[in-house]
């Protein structure tokens, strides 16, 4: 049995991590792209050796320092292509291992939490996509409350992400996260719909 692959995405400050936690609380296995990168960069992670070879200064205390990598990319934009060539296949392998594990365990639904799902074209590998969304003023308020965040940084992050309206238009489901209760109700409704479809199949 192949689990239903639910892609979860949304722009910064839209409540994606909170929504992923709600899905996990419903007993759904969640694969987190950012979490996979953290594991790969940690001491002993699969990305440490190839990245330290490509970017020696990024090796700090046996792991890869994301801050150093950011500085390298800022100084040399061409470095991002080298970084992606190394990291993307490793992230894909981590995701494949997750899917294999839960297919073996006969999970009905799995969630793949990918911030740049549409931007990277990963939506094509999903059976459905849930986009988390909130009004622009709520999004700005949440992001600006983060330590060290500046308006310029926020605007730069937004410029790299597909506009919320486009994501909503391409979504199978939209999860409004203005309130926790609203988001929770929609999470339960989506899971019920997916499970209902699986039983009808």
Phi and psi in degrees as GROMACS dihedral restraints (atoms count N, CA, C in turn):
[ dihedral_restraints ]
;  ai    aj    ak    al  type     phi  dphi    fc
    3     4     5     6     1   -94.1    20    10
    4     5     6     7     1   125.4    20    10
    6     7     8     9     1   -64.9    20    10
    7     8     9    10     1   154.8    20    10
    9    10    11    12     1   -70.1    20    10
   10    11    12    13     1   123.3    20    10
   12    13    14    15     1   -92.4    20    10
   13    14    15    16     1   107.5    20    10
   15    16    17    18     1   -98.8    20    10
   16    17    18    19     1   112.4    20    10
   18    19    20    21     1   -78.9    20    10
   19    20    21    22     1   134.9    20    10
   21    22    23    24     1  -120.4    20    10
   22    23    24    25     1   124.9    20    10
   24    25    26    27     1  -149.8    20    10
   25    26    27    28     1   173.9    20    10
   27    28    29    30     1   162.6    20    10
   28    29    30    31     1   155.5    20    10
   30    31    32    33     1   -71.9    20    10
   31    32    33    34     1   169.7    20    10
   33    34    35    36     1   -55.7    20    10
   34    35    36    37     1   138.7    20    10
   36    37    38    39     1    77.5    20    10
   37    38    39    40     1     8.6    20    10
   39    40    41    42     1   -89.6    20    10
   40    41    42    43     1    -9.4    20    10
   42    43    44    45     1    98.8    20    10
   43    44    45    46     1    26.7    20    10
   45    46    47    48     1   -66.2    20    10
   46    47    48    49     1   -45.4    20    10
   48    49    50    51     1   -62.3    20    10
   49    50    51    52     1   -40.9    20    10
   51    52    53    54     1   -64.0    20    10
   52    53    54    55     1   -41.6    20    10
   54    55    56    57     1   -67.5    20    10
   55    56    57    58     1   -39.8    20    10
   57    58    59    60     1   -60.6    20    10
   58    59    60    61     1   -39.5    20    10
   60    61    62    63     1   -65.7    20    10
   61    62    63    64     1   -36.4    20    10
   63    64    65    66     1   -64.7    20    10
   64    65    66    67     1   -41.5    20    10
   66    67    68    69     1   -65.2    20    10
   67    68    69    70     1   -41.7    20    10
   69    70    71    72     1   -62.9    20    10
   70    71    72    73     1   -38.6    20    10
   72    73    74    75     1   -65.5    20    10
   73    74    75    76     1   -22.7    20    10
   75    76    77    78     1   -85.2    20    10
   76    77    78    79     1     5.2    20    10
   78    79    80    81     1    88.1    20    10
   79    80    81    82     1    14.4    20    10
   81    82    83    84     1   -93.8    20    10
   82    83    84    85     1   127.7    20    10
   84    85    86    87     1   -64.5    20    10
   85    86    87    88     1   133.2    20    10
   87    88    89    90     1  -119.8    20    10
   88    89    90    91     1   126.8    20    10
   90    91    92    93     1  -103.4    20    10
   91    92    93    94     1   127.2    20    10
   93    94    95    96     1  -113.6    20    10
   94    95    96    97     1   116.7    20    10
   96    97    98    99     1   -58.0    20    10
   97    98    99   100     1   -43.3    20    10
   99   100   101   102     1   -64.6    20    10
  100   101   102   103     1   -39.2    20    10
  102   103   104   105     1   -63.3    20    10
  103   104   105   106     1   -38.2    20    10
  105   106   107   108     1   -62.8    20    10
  106   107   108   109     1   -42.4    20    10
  108   109   110   111     1   -63.4    20    10
  109   110   111   112     1   -42.2    20    10
  111   112   113   114     1   -59.1    20    10
  112   113   114   115     1   -43.4    20    10
  114   115   116   117     1   -63.9    20    10
  115   116   117   118     1   -41.9    20    10
  117   118   119   120     1   -66.3    20    10
  118   119   120   121     1   -31.5    20    10
  120   121   122   123     1   -87.2    20    10
  121   122   123   124     1   -16.3    20    10
  123   124   125   126     1   -72.1    20    10
  124   125   126   127     1   157.0    20    10
  126   127   128   129     1   -49.4    20    10
  127   128   129   130     1   129.7    20    10
  129   130   131   132     1    88.6    20    10
  130   131   132   133     1    -8.2    20    10
  132   133   134   135     1   -71.1    20    10
  133   134   135   136     1   154.8    20    10
  135   136   137   138     1   -65.9    20    10
  136   137   138   139     1   -20.4    20    10
  138   139   140   141     1   -88.2    20    10
  139   140   141   142     1   -12.2    20    10
  141   142   143   144     1   -61.8    20    10
  142   143   144   145     1   -50.8    20    10
  144   145   146   147     1   -63.5    20    10
  145   146   147   148     1   -52.5    20    10
  147   148   149   150     1   -65.0    20    10
  148   149   150   151     1   -35.2    20    10
  150   151   152   153     1   -73.4    20    10
  151   152   153   154     1   -36.5    20    10
  153   154   155   156     1   -70.5    20    10
  154   155   156   157     1   -23.7    20    10
  156   157   158   159     1   -73.9    20    10
  157   158   159   160     1   -42.3    20    10
  159   160   161   162     1   -76.1    20    10
  160   161   162   163     1   -37.6    20    10
  162   163   164   165     1  -133.0    20    10
  163   164   165   166     1    77.3    20    10
  165   166   167   168     1   -53.8    20    10
  166   167   168   169     1   -34.9    20    10
  168   169   170   171     1   -70.3    20    10
  169   170   171   172     1   -14.8    20    10
  171   172   173   174     1   -79.0    20    10
  172   173   174   175     1   -11.4    20    10
  174   175   176   177     1   -80.7    20    10
  175   176   177   178     1   111.6    20    10
  177   178   179   180     1  -132.4    20    10
  178   179   180   181     1   124.0    20    10
  180   181   182   183     1    51.7    20    10
  181   182   183   184     1    40.8    20    10
  183   184   185   186     1    82.4    20    10
  184   185   186   187     1    -2.3    20    10
  186   187   188   189     1  -128.6    20    10
  187   188   189   190     1   179.7    20    10
  189   190   191   192     1   -97.5    20    10
  190   191   192   193     1   126.2    20    10
  192   193   194   195     1   -88.0    20    10
  193   194   195   196     1   114.4    20    10
  195   196   197   198     1   -63.9    20    10
  196   197   198   199     1   -33.2    20    10
  198   199   200   201     1   -63.4    20    10
  199   200   201   202     1   -42.4    20    10
  201   202   203   204     1   -64.8    20    10
  202   203   204   205     1   -43.4    20    10
  204   205   206   207     1   -59.1    20    10
  205   206   207   208     1   -43.1    20    10
  207   208   209   210     1   -58.8    20    10
  208   209   210   211     1   -43.2    20    10
  210   211   212   213     1   -64.9    20    10
  211   212   213   214     1   -39.5    20    10
  213   214   215   216     1   -62.7    20    10
  214   215   216   217     1   -44.6    20    10
  216   217   218   219     1   -67.7    20    10
  217   218   219   220     1   -37.6    20    10
  219   220   221   222     1   -63.2    20    10
  220   221   222   223     1   -37.3    20    10
  222   223   224   225     1   -79.4    20    10
  223   224   225   226     1   -28.9    20    10
  225   226   227   228     1  -140.7    20    10
  226   227   228   229     1    89.5    20    10
  228   229   230   231     1   -56.6    20    10
  229   230   231   232     1   -23.8    20    10
  231   232   233   234     1   -66.9    20    10
  232   233   234   235     1   -20.8    20    10
  234   235   236   237     1   -65.0    20    10
  235   236   237   238     1   -24.3    20    10
  237   238   239   240     1   -63.9    20    10
  238   239   240   241     1   -35.6    20    10
  240   241   242   243     1   -65.7    20    10
  241   242   243   244     1   -41.0    20    10
  243   244   245   246     1   -64.6    20    10
  244   245   246   247     1   -42.3    20    10
  246   247   248   249     1   -60.9    20    10
  247   248   249   250     1   -47.3    20    10
  249   250   251   252     1   -64.9    20    10
  250   251   252   253     1   -36.2    20    10
  252   253   254   255     1   -60.6    20    10
  253   254   255   256     1   -34.5    20    10
  255   256   257   258     1   -81.4    20    10
  256   257   258   259     1   -47.9    20    10
  258   259   260   261     1   -80.3    20    10
  259   260   261   262     1   -40.5    20    10
  261   262   263   264     1   -57.5    20    10
  262   263   264   265     1   -45.6    20    10
  264   265   266   267     1   -63.6    20    10
  265   266   267   268     1   -33.3    20    10
  267   268   269   270     1   -69.8    20    10
  268   269   270   271     1   -39.2    20    10
  270   271   272   273     1   -65.6    20    10
  271   272   273   274     1   -41.5    20    10
  273   274   275   276     1   -62.6    20    10
  274   275   276   277     1   -38.8    20    10
  276   277   278   279     1   -67.1    20    10
  277   278   279   280     1   -38.9    20    10
  279   280   281   282     1   -63.0    20    10
  280   281   282   283     1   -43.1    20    10
  282   283   284   285     1   -65.5    20    10
  283   284   285   286     1   -41.6    20    10
  285   286   287   288     1   -62.8    20    10
  286   287   288   289     1   -39.7    20    10
  288   289   290   291     1   -64.7    20    10
  289   290   291   292     1   -39.4    20    10
  291   292   293   294     1   -61.9    20    10
  292   293   294   295     1   -48.2    20    10
  294   295   296   297     1   -63.1    20    10
  295   296   297   298     1   -40.4    20    10
  297   298   299   300     1   -62.3    20    10
  298   299   300   301     1   -45.0    20    10
  300   301   302   303     1   -59.9    20    10
  301   302   303   304     1   -46.5    20    10
  303   304   305   306     1   -79.4    20    10
  304   305   306   307     1   -20.8    20    10
  306   307   308   309     1   -68.9    20    10
  307   308   309   310     1   -42.3    20    10
  309   310   311   312     1   -61.5    20    10
  310   311   312   313     1   -39.4    20    10
  312   313   314   315     1   -83.8    20    10
  313   314   315   316     1     6.2    20    10
  315   316   317   318     1    56.4    20    10
  316   317   318   319     1    42.7    20    10
  318   319   320   321     1   -69.0    20    10
  319   320   321   322     1   141.7    20    10
  321   322   323   324     1   -76.1    20    10
  322   323   324   325     1   -40.7    20    10
  324   325   326   327     1  -135.8    20    10
  325   326   327   328     1   140.6    20    10
  327   328   329   330     1  -129.3    20    10
  328   329   330   331     1   151.5    20    10
  330   331   332   333     1  -110.7    20    10
  331   332   333   334     1   133.5    20    10
  333   334   335   336     1  -114.2    20    10
  334   335   336   337     1   105.8    20    10
  336   337   338   339     1   -90.4    20    10
  337   338   339   340     1   104.3    20    10
  339   340   341   342     1  -129.6    20    10
  340   341   342   343     1   111.8    20    10
  342   343   344   345     1   -56.7    20    10
  343   344   345   346     1   -43.6    20    10
  345   346   347   348     1  -105.3    20    10
  346   347   348   349     1    46.0    20    10
  348   349   350   351     1   -56.5    20    10
  349   350   351   352     1   -52.0    20    10
  351   352   353   354     1   -72.5    20    10
  352   353   354   355     1   -41.6    20    10
  354   355   356   357     1   -60.1    20    10
  355   356   357   358     1   -33.9    20    10
  357   358   359   360     1   -93.9    20    10
  358   359   360   361     1    -1.5    20    10
  360   361   362   363     1    76.1    20    10
  361   362   363   364     1    14.8    20    10
  363   364   365   366     1   -74.0    20    10
  364   365   366   367     1   -12.3    20    10
  366   367   368   369     1   -63.1    20    10
  367   368   369   370     1   -24.7    20    10
  369   370   371   372     1   -64.4    20    10
  370   371   372   373     1   -22.5    20    10
  372   373   374   375     1   -92.1    20    10
  373   374   375   376     1     3.4    20    10
  375   376   377   378     1  -102.3    20    10
  376   377   378   379     1   155.4    20    10
  378   379   380   381     1   -87.9    20    10
  379   380   381   382     1   -17.3    20    10
  381   382   383   384     1  -170.4    20    10
  382   383   384   385     1   155.7    20    10
  384   385   386   387     1  -129.1    20    10
  385   386   387   388     1   129.4    20    10
  387   388   389   390     1  -105.8    20    10
  388   389   390   391     1   125.2    20    10
  390   391   392   393     1  -106.3    20    10
  391   392   393   394     1   125.6    20    10
  393   394   395   396     1   -87.0    20    10
  394   395   396   397     1   139.2    20    10
  396   397   398   399     1  -148.8    20    10
  397   398   399   400     1   155.5    20    10
  399   400   401   402     1  -154.1    20    10
  400   401   402   403     1   159.6    20    10
  402   403   404   405     1   -59.0    20    10
  403   404   405   406     1   149.2    20    10
  405   406   407   408     1   -53.4    20    10
  406   407   408   409     1   -36.4    20    10
  408   409   410   411     1   -70.0    20    10
  409   410   411   412     1   -34.0    20    10
  411   412   413   414     1   -69.3    20    10
  412   413   414   415     1   -43.4    20    10
  414   415   416   417     1   -58.5    20    10
  415   416   417   418     1   -49.7    20    10
  417   418   419   420     1   -61.1    20    10
  418   419   420   421     1   -44.1    20    10
  420   421   422   423     1   -59.9    20    10
  421   422   423   424     1   -44.8    20    10
  423   424   425   426     1   -63.9    20    10
  424   425   426   427     1   -45.0    20    10
  426   427   428   429     1   -70.2    20    10
  427   428   429   430     1   -40.9    20    10
  429   430   431   432     1   -69.6    20    10
  430   431   432   433     1   -16.1    20    10
  432   433   434   435     1   -80.2    20    10
  433   434   435   436     1    -9.9    20    10
  435   436   437   438     1   -73.2    20    10
  436   437   438   439     1   142.2    20    10
  438   439   440   441     1   -59.8    20    10
  439   440   441   442     1   132.5    20    10
  441   442   443   444     1    77.6    20    10
  442   443   444   445     1     1.0    20    10
  444   445   446   447     1   -76.9    20    10
  445   446   447   448     1   137.6    20    10
  447   448   449   450     1  -119.4    20    10
  448   449   450   451     1   161.6    20    10
  450   451   452   453     1   -57.9    20    10
  451   452   453   454     1   -41.5    20    10
  453   454   455   456     1   -63.3    20    10
  454   455   456   457     1   -42.7    20    10
  456   457   458   459     1   -63.4    20    10
  457   458   459   460     1   -44.3    20    10
  459   460   461   462     1   -61.0    20    10
  460   461   462   463     1   -45.5    20    10
  462   463   464   465     1   -63.7    20    10
  463   464   465   466     1   -36.9    20    10
  465   466   467   468     1   -65.9    20    10
  466   467   468   469     1   -44.2    20    10
  468   469   470   471     1   -61.0    20    10
  469   470   471   472     1   -45.6    20    10
  471   472   473   474     1   -60.8    20    10
  472   473   474   475     1   -37.2    20    10
  474   475   476   477     1   -65.9    20    10
  475   476   477   478     1   -22.5    20    10
  477   478   479   480     1   -91.2    20    10
  478   479   480   481     1    -9.6    20    10
  480   481   482   483     1  -106.4    20    10
  481   482   483   484     1   147.6    20    10
  483   484   485   486     1   -62.3    20    10
  484   485   486   487     1   136.7    20    10
  486   487   488   489     1   -55.9    20    10
  487   488   489   490     1   145.5    20    10
  489   490   491   492     1   -54.2    20    10
  490   491   492   493     1   -41.3    20    10
  492   493   494   495     1   -61.0    20    10
  493   494   495   496     1   -38.4    20    10
  495   496   497   498     1   -68.1    20    10
  496   497   498   499     1   -40.3    20    10
  498   499   500   501     1   -63.0    20    10
  499   500   501   502     1   -44.6    20    10
  501   502   503   504     1   -60.4    20    10
  502   503   504   505     1   -40.0    20    10
  504   505   506   507     1   -65.4    20    10
  505   506   507   508     1   -29.4    20    10
  507   508   509   510     1   -94.9    20    10
  508   509   510   511     1    -4.0    20    10
  510   511   512   513     1   -77.5    20    10
  511   512   513   514     1   151.0    20    10
  513   514   515   516     1   -78.7    20    10
  514   515   516   517     1   -40.5    20    10
  516   517   518   519     1  -135.7    20    10
  517   518   519   520     1   147.3    20    10
  519   520   521   522     1  -115.1    20    10
  520   521   522   523     1   127.9    20    10
  522   523   524   525     1  -105.4    20    10
  523   524   525   526     1   111.4    20    10
  525   526   527   528     1   -79.9    20    10
  526   527   528   529     1   127.4    20    10
  528   529   530   531     1  -114.3    20    10
  529   530   531   532     1    25.1    20    10
  531   532   533   534     1   -60.2    20    10
  532   533   534   535     1   -39.8    20    10
  534   535   536   537     1  -125.6    20    10
  535   536   537   538     1   153.4    20    10
  537   538   539   540     1   -63.5    20    10
  538   539   540   541     1   -40.7    20    10
  540   541   542   543     1   -62.2    20    10
  541   542   543   544     1   -41.2    20    10
  543   544   545   546     1   -62.9    20    10
  544   545   546   547     1   -46.7    20    10
  546   547   548   549     1   -63.9    20    10
  547   548   549   550     1   -43.4    20    10
  549   550   551   552     1   -61.2    20    10
  550   551   552   553     1   -43.1    20    10
  552   553   554   555     1   -62.1    20    10
  553   554   555   556     1   -40.8    20    10
  555   556   557   558     1   -70.4    20    10
  556   557   558   559     1   -37.1    20    10
  558   559   560   561     1   -59.4    20    10
  559   560   561   562     1   -47.6    20    10
  561   562   563   564     1   -62.7    20    10
  562   563   564   565     1   -39.5    20    10
  564   565   566   567     1   -65.9    20    10
  565   566   567   568     1   -43.2    20    10
  567   568   569   570     1   -63.9    20    10
  568   569   570   571     1   -45.6    20    10
  570   571   572   573     1   -63.7    20    10
  571   572   573   574     1   -39.2    20    10
  573   574   575   576     1   -63.5    20    10
  574   575   576   577     1   -41.0    20    10
  576   577   578   579     1   -63.8    20    10
  577   578   579   580     1   -45.2    20    10
  579   580   581   582     1   -63.9    20    10
  580   581   582   583     1   -44.8    20    10
  582   583   584   585     1   -67.4    20    10
  583   584   585   586     1   -35.8    20    10
  585   586   587   588     1   -63.2    20    10
  586   587   588   589     1   -44.5    20    10
  588   589   590   591     1   -60.8    20    10
  589   590   591   592     1   -42.6    20    10
  591   592   593   594     1   -62.2    20    10
  592   593   594   595     1   -39.4    20    10
  594   595   596   597     1   -72.7    20    10
  595   596   597   598     1   -27.5    20    10
  597   598   599   600     1   -80.4    20    10
  598   599   600   601     1   -19.5    20    10
